[in-house]
Amino acid sequence: MSRIAKTVFTEPEAIARIEQLACELPTHARVRITLCDGDTFSGTVTERPAVMMFDDISGQCGINGLVRVDTPESPPSDAYFWLSDIARVEPLDLPDSAERPGI
């Protein structure tokens, strides 16, 4: 993986947001991701993203992360998203009690 990100963050609030997004993307979770530009993608998180240090194109060091999502298209494909580009994550997995009527 490249150590260059298009956007990096150094401010505590922005870093906390990136860390929260990583927590909302656990391994094998089925999710719908809405990007900041309004595009949406659905799929399965292959592995929880790691929040790491990257450099941006101007050489500034900061935090970001990359998540890989398997999409259900045929044939299946991988989509990669920078955490900084994600506006919202919606879980698509149902809690156990919702899957079993009468509980």
C-alpha positions in Angstrom: 0.0 0.0 0.0 1.2 3.5 -0.8 2.1 5.7 2.1 0.6 8.7 0.2 -3.0 9.8 0.8 -4.8 12.6 -1.0 -5.9 14.0 2.4 -4.4 13.7 5.9 -5.5 15.0 9.2 -3.6 16.4 12.2 -6.4 18.1 14.2 -7.8 16.1 17.2 -11.4 16.4 16.1 -10.7 15.2 12.5 -8.6 12.3 13.8 -11.4 11.3 16.2 -13.9 11.2 13.3 -11.5 9.0 11.2 -11.1 6.7 14.2 -14.9 6.5 14.7 -15.4 5.6 11.1 -12.9 2.8 11.4 -15.0 1.4 14.4 -18.1 1.5 12.2 -16.5 -0.7 9.6 -15.8 -4.1 11.4 -14.5 -7.1 9.5 -17.2 -8.9 7.5 -19.9 -6.3 8.2 -22.4 -5.6 5.4 -22.6 -1.8 5.0 -23.8 1.0 2.8 -21.2 3.7 2.5 -22.2 7.2 1.5 -19.3 9.3 0.2 -19.0 13.0 0.7 -19.8 13.6 -3.0 -23.2 11.7 -2.4 -22.3 8.5 -4.2 -23.3 5.3 -2.3 -21.8 1.8 -2.3 -23.0 -1.4 -0.6 -20.9 -4.4 0.2 -19.0 -6.4 2.8 -16.0 -5.0 4.7 -13.1 -7.3 4.0 -11.1 -6.2 7.1 -11.5 -3.3 9.6 -9.5 -0.4 8.3 -6.4 0.6 10.2 -5.9 4.3 11.0 -2.4 5.0 10.0 0.1 7.8 9.3 0.3 8.9 5.7 1.9 11.8 3.8 -0.2 13.9 1.5 1.1 15.0 -1.9 2.7 18.1 -0.3 4.6 16.0 2.2 2.5 16.8 5.3 2.3 13.8 7.6 -1.1 13.0 9.2 -3.8 10.4 9.8 -6.2 8.6 7.4 -7.2 5.1 6.6 -8.3 2.9 3.7 -11.2 0.4 3.7 -11.7 -2.4 1.2 -15.3 -3.4 0.5 -16.3 -6.4 -1.6 -19.2 -5.4 -3.7 -22.0 -7.9 -4.7 -21.6 -7.3 -8.4 -21.1 -10.3 -10.7 -18.2 -11.0 -10.8 -17.6 -9.6 -7.3 -15.2 -6.7 -7.2 -13.3 -4.8 -4.6 -13.8 -1.1 -3.9 -11.3 1.0 -1.9 -12.4 4.1 0.0 -10.4 6.6 2.0 -12.0 7.2 5.4 -11.7 10.9 4.7 -14.1 10.5 1.8 -16.8 8.8 3.8 -19.7 10.9 5.0 -21.8 8.1 6.5 -21.8 4.3 7.2 -25.1 2.4 7.5 -24.9 -1.2 8.8 -27.0 -3.6 6.7 -26.6 -6.6 9.0 -29.6 -7.3 11.1 -29.2 -8.0 14.8 -29.8 -11.6 15.8 -33.2 -10.8 17.4 -34.4 -9.1 14.2 -33.6 -12.2 12.1 -35.7 -14.5 14.3 -39.4 -13.6 14.5 -41.0 -13.7 17.9 -37.9 -12.7 19.8 
